[in-house]
Amino acid sequence: MPARWMGARLLNGSVALATLAGALVATATAHADTAGLRSVVLVGNSQSGTVSFLDAQTFAVLGTFDVIPDLQQRLAEMDLIQQAGYAAVKQQEGGDRFVDDVALSPDGRTLYVSRGNLDDTAAFDLTSHQELWHTRLAGFHADHAALSPDGTRWVVSATTANEAQVLDTATGAVVGSFPTGTYPHQNDFTPDGKYIYNSSIGVIMFPQALEWMKGSFQLTKVDARTLNVVQTWSFPHGIRPNVLAADGTTFYAQQSYFNGFIKYDLNSSKITATVPMPFSPAGHALSPDDYPKNSAHHGLALSGDQSRLCDVGTIDDYTALVDTANLATVGRVDYPVGSLPYWAVSAGPANRYCFVSLSQADQVSVVDYASGQELARVPVGVFPQRERAAQLAGDALTALSR
């Protein structure tokens, strides 16, 4: 800024000076609030029991963290019934699935993990590598989870118990629960933290011919403060990955056995569009009962500007980008047969990228929403599954294993 320009403005009075000073203080405060935090994507490597940390802008692997250092202790803690449940879930999953969902605390230093067939959830201090607590859940499987925006509550689906349990992140104590549909799955807080949405998938062990026996396929809206159910919606099939648009009304969801997704209006409680996606030859050759956990497509995300959906074709080995205005496919990335793309999350500047886990390939694919092109394919741990966008503290970054 030229000195004569600034001098002329200051001569006009102290009001301008005060305004300028106030603006500088506000800017400095805002920068201080985010100082040292780095945008990352957490990748839960389900089978290896680790979490990979990817830089959300460069896609580089910044490091990994072991989330089952207490594995032998946890196995020893199980009684005979719990051991039987562990073995049954392991067989159903096709092996151990130690990491189901992950999140980072707002300060970027504490990692929360729901630990699949260990049927518990745990918290770790990233800087010291210490486990802060672990808590066993009801039933036999810890599923999808969500962290409240203020970082004080951690909601985990206790799948076989047909409820979601709410934990105090400071202590790991279960402070409440709420009823769900059959086999609760995904959990999401609204950005303001007022509500929790939980969706259920039904009993996935039954074949498609017995879908009527799978239970209730339900979306449940819960008051996050009281844990009272506010509203429920019933769906004709299990609700797989889903995303609620910024308008709070438009709900996109994949459903069990369906090769595509639906658009649903929460106000009218109606499906407003059903969008079938093309089968790949390998996907078309599969029987529905051979779909992984009843899912044809499993992975759904929205771009930051809400203009495009990232739809993951699990049995079809592709990621499709769909225009939300007309639901037309505008881009597609194909993967080698058997890659098993299995989850999607938006991250990067203005959520401009879609990160897709390729579970059988032990990789993450990064797709650009604007161009529809794959920008990178990043090696991670064994069987990457759930991914979450987060902010990582600088001292936590330096403590990661490399």
N, C-alpha and C positions, 0 to 999 in steps of 0.2 A: 504494500500500500504506500503511495507517494507521501513524503513527509508533509508537503504543503497541503495536501488534501486532508490529512488527519488533523493538522494544526488548525485549519479553517473550521473543521467540525467541532473541535474542542473549544474554540473560542465562542461558539454559539451558546455555551452554557454547561453547567455541571450536570444537567439531566442526561445529556448525551454520554458524558463520561461514565455516569452511574450505570446507564443502560449497557454500555460496552463492557464495563467491569462485571456486571451481572451475567452477561452472556458468556464471558470468558470463564467465570467461576462455574457456571452450569455445564459448559463444555468439558472443563477439567474434571468435574464430578462424574459426568457420564463416562469419560474415558477411564477414570479410576474404578468405576463399578465393573468394567469389563477387562481391566488390566490383567494381563497374564492368562486370559482364557483363550483357548484355541478351539475352533470348530472341528469336531471329529464325528466319525461314524463308528459306533460300537458294533462289532460283529461277534455274536455268540457262536463259538465253535462247539456245537452241541456234543459231539462225540469225544473230542479231545479235552473238553472241560476247561477251555480257555476263552478269553475275550481278546480279539484283535482290535487295535485302535487305528483307524484310517484317517489321514488328514482329509477333511471334506473339500479342500480346494485342489490339492496336488495329487490326492489319492494314494500317497505313499503310506506304507505301514509304519506307524510310529513306534509300535511295540505291542507286547502281549501281556496278559495277566492271567495267572493260574487261579481258578475259582473253586478248585476241589483239593486244596492242600490237606483238608481234613477228611478225605474220602474214607480211609480205613477206620477212622473214629466214627464216622457217620454209619458205616455198615455195621460196626460193632454195637452201636446204640440200638439197632433195630431188634424188636422182639420177633417171635415166630410169625405172627400175623403180618407184621410189617415186612419181614423178609419174603414172605410169600407174595405180598403185593408188589414188592420191588422186582421179583423175578417175573411176575406176570406182565407188568408194564414193560420190562426190558424185552421180553419175548414179543409183545405186541409191536414195540417200536422197531424191532429188528436189531437190537443192540442198545447199549447205554446211550442215553440222551441227557447229559449232565447240565447243559445250559439251555433253558427255554427262553427266558427273556432277561433283558438287562436295562439298566438306567444309571445315569450319573446324577449326583446331588447338584443343586444349583451352583455351589462353589467349585464344582469340578474335581473334588477330592475323594468322594465316597462312591464306591461302586455297589449297586444292588443287583442281585441275581436271583431269579427263580430257577431252582435246580431240578427240573424235570422229574426223572424217576427216583431221585433221592427224596422226593416229596417234601422239599423244604425250601426256604429262601434264606439268603445270607447277605451280609454287608461287609465290605472290605475297605480299609483305609489304603488308598493307593500309594501314599507317600511312605508309609511304614510297612506295607504288605501284610498288615495284621487283619485277621478276621475279627470284626467287631461283635458280631452275633450271628447265630443261625437259629431258625425257628421252624419246627416241623408243622406242616399244615394238616388239615383234616383230609381223610381219604388216602389215596395212594399216588397222586400225581400233581405236581405243581406246574401250572400252565402259564398262559400269557399274564403279563403284569403291566402296571402303569404307576408312575410316580406323580404325585400332585405337583402343580406348578411351584408351590412354596417349599417343596421338598420334605414335608413333614409326614406324609402318608404314602404308603406303598400298598397297592391293591393287587392281589394275586388270585387267580382262579384256582380253586381247589376242585379240580375237574370231577373226580368220581364222587365227591361229597355234594355236588350240585349247589355250590355256593361260592361266593367270592369273599375272601378274608382280607381285612384291612389291618395293616401293621403300623405301629409308631416307629418311624425310621431311627429315632434316637436310641431306642431300647430293643427293638425287634419284637415287642409284645404285641399280640393280637388284641386290638382295641374294639373290634366289631366285625360284623359280616352282614351280607345281604343275600336274599334268595335270588336265584337265576333260573334260566331255562335248563334243560337237561344237558349236562356236560358243558359248563361255562368255558368260554375260550378267550376271546379278545376283550381287553379292558382299555378304555380311553377316558381321560379327563377332558372336559371342555377347557379352552385356553384360560378362562377366568377362574377355573378351579371349582365352580359351583356344582357341577354335575359329573357323574361317572356313567359311561355307557358300557354295558356288558352284553356280549352276544354269545349264543350257545349253538353247539354243532350237533347235539344228539349223540346217542351211543354209536360210535363209529365201528364197533366190532360186528354189528349186524350187517348182513348183505343188503343190497339195494332193494331186493324183493321184500324185505321186512322193514322198509323205511317207516312204515306206520307204527312200528314198535320202538323206534329210536327215541321217542319222547318229544318234548316241546322244543321247537326251533324259535328262540325268542330273543328279541332285543329289549334290554331292560335299562331304563333311565333312573338313576338314583341320585338323591340329594346327597352331595358329598359330605355335608356337615352332620346330618342326622342319620344317614344311611337308610332313610325311608325310600321305598320305591315310589317314583313319581308317575311313571307310565310304562306300559309294556306294549310291544308290537309282536304279532305272530307271523312267521314266514312259512312258506310251504316246504322248505328244505333247510338243511343246516347252513348257518351263516358263517361263511369263511372270512378271509380278510376283508375289511371294510373301511370306509373313510367317510367322515361327515364333512361336507363342504362348509366354507366360512359363513354361509347364510344361516347355518344351524338347522336347516330343514332338508336340504338335498343330501340323500344318503346313498352312496354307491357300495355295492356288496357283491362278492362272489358267493356262489352257493354250492353245496355238495352236489357232485356229479355233473355240474353244468359247465360246459366249455365256453365261458364268457362271464358276463356280469350283469347285474340289474341296476337300474336307477329307481330310487324309492323316495316318495314324498312323505315325510314324517307327519306333516300337518293333516293330510288327507288319509294317511295310513294305506296308501296304494302304490303298487309298482307302476311307474310311469313309462318305463322302457325296459325291454329285455334285449340284451345285445349279445347274440351268439358270435363267437370268434372261430376262425377256421381251425380245423384239426390239422396237425402234421400227420404224415403217414404213420409214424410210430404211435402217436396219440390215438389215431383212428383205429389202430389194430388192437388197442387194449380193451378188455372188458371193463365196465364200470366198477366191478368188484375188485379190479386190480389197480384202481386209482389210489395213489398214496393217501391213506386216511380219508377216503371218499372225495378227494379234491382233484378236479381237473385243472382248474386255475387257482393258484394260491399265492397271492401277492398283489397288493393294490395301493397306489399312492397318488396324490394330487400335486401338481406343480405349484410353486409358490404363488403364481398369478391365477391359479384355479382354472387355467385354460386347457390343461391336458391331464389325462389319466395315464398312469403307468400300470398296465395290466400284464401280470406275469402268467404265462402259459406253462404250467408245471409239467403236464404230460406231453406238451407240444414242443418244449425246449425253445421258447422264444419269449421276448418281451415286446409288447405292442404299445405304442403311444396312440391315445385316442383323444380327439378333439371333443371337449365337453359341450360345445355349442350344438354340434350335430351328431355326436357319437360315431363319427367316421374315423377309421384308422388312418393316421398320418405318418406313421413310421413303425419300423419293426427291426428288431435285432434277433438273429437266429443263432442258436448255440449248438454244439455237437450233441448228437442223440445221447440221452442218458445223463445230461448235465443236472437235471432236476432243479430248475429255478424255483425258489420256494418262498421268497419274501421280498418286499420292496419298501424302501423308505426314501423320502425326499430330503436332500441336504445340499450343502454348498451355499454360495452367495444367492440370496433370495430364493432358496430351494430350487435351483435351476437344474439339478441333476437327480436322476433316479438310480439308487444303489440297489442292485438285485443280487441276492445270494444264490449261488449255483452250488447246491448242497453236495451233489455227488462229484463235482469237479474240484471241490475245495477252493473255490474262487468267488470273488465278488465282481460283478459286471457293473460298470458305470455308464449310464445312458444319458445323453444330453436331451432335455425336453425340447429345446428350440429346433435342433437339427434332426433329431431322431436317430442320431448316430451313437455307436458305442465309442466311448473315449478311452476306456481302459478296462483291463481284466486283471484283477489283483489276486495273487495267491494269498490264502489265509490259512486257518487251521482246518481240522477234520470235521466235515459236515457242518459248514456254516449255515445257520438258520435265521434266527431273528436278528434284525439290525435296528439300531436306534440312533437318531441324531442327538448330539450332546455338546457340552462345552467342557473342555479339559483344562485344569489348572496347570501352570507352568511347572511347579515343583512335582506334581503328579506325573507329568510327562517325563521328566528326567528320571523318575523312579521306575518306569516301565522296563520290563525285560526286552532285550533286543537279540 
